[in-house]
């Protein structure tokens, strides 16, 4: 090959090295091709919105399609079943919450998936705390008012939830057990029905997040008396913690959402996805979007999600010793 041909070949290789085709090749550990993120949560919900925000960042970073496919239904079974048997290449992921991953295995007699056997943790997206919510015209102006009434003998207080055996139900029952009082559980089919009932006084109180009940609170129909967390919420710093407001110590009630992959996904692939998700969650505009829903970005290793799944499974196992829940 003469000198002219050598120079031409070198130039061609250099052009190829910076071409879009080469730039679009998979990052280390991540398989080529589009990525589908199936979600257990409905389209238009806060978690769905955040999944799409993260997907947009991953698509830009990886230069390939990253789509979110909501498949709510069956307490997460529909979405998780769609992913658990997929090839473990990193191209199929599922967004799931504390109910899907920590509670369902405890309350379903027959569950079509096992989070520990069928899936592997990839990344924790965010956490969000529950607030003790009452109607705007409730006679309980403070948490102490509510707790004093719960411990009294004049009436049995009622609390609502959006699902039997869900985190709102079991978190509320845990608070009652910590207080040593019995309260009446009133389940509703939909979140909107639940907080409408709280706002009118149909039920005395319910745990609520900013994402689900924030609009009613801003409209003056609900009041948040305390946050069930160790620290005040950055989104509502004026609302005291349970302990600060006179409630029991060490009783938190959080929800969270994480990203999972099919069992067998190589560690290098999971690490590559985790890195991309963490970079997205660390961007100021993403943090701001999360904050509008009261969500706190939680970048970190996949082990953070694994630990949270185990900790909440142990916490709810203890709750279920006192609250009998079983779902077919």
Secondary structure, DSSP 8 states (H G I E B T S, - for coil): --HHHHHHHHHHHHHHHTSHHHHTS--TT--SS-EEEEESS-TTSHHHHHHHHHHHHHHHHHTS-EEEEE---GGGHHHHHHHHTS-SSSSEEEEEEHIIIIIHHHHBSS-S--HHHHEEEEEEEEEEE-EEEEETT-S--SHHHHHHHHHSSS---EEEESSTTSHHHHHHHHHHHHHT---EEEE-SSHHHHHHHHHHTSSSEEEE-HHHHHHHHHTTSEEEEEESSSS--GGGTTS-BTTTTT--TT---EEEEEEEEETT--HHHHHHHHHHHHHHHTSHHHHHHHHHTT-EE----HHHHHHHHHHHHHHHHHHTTTS---B-
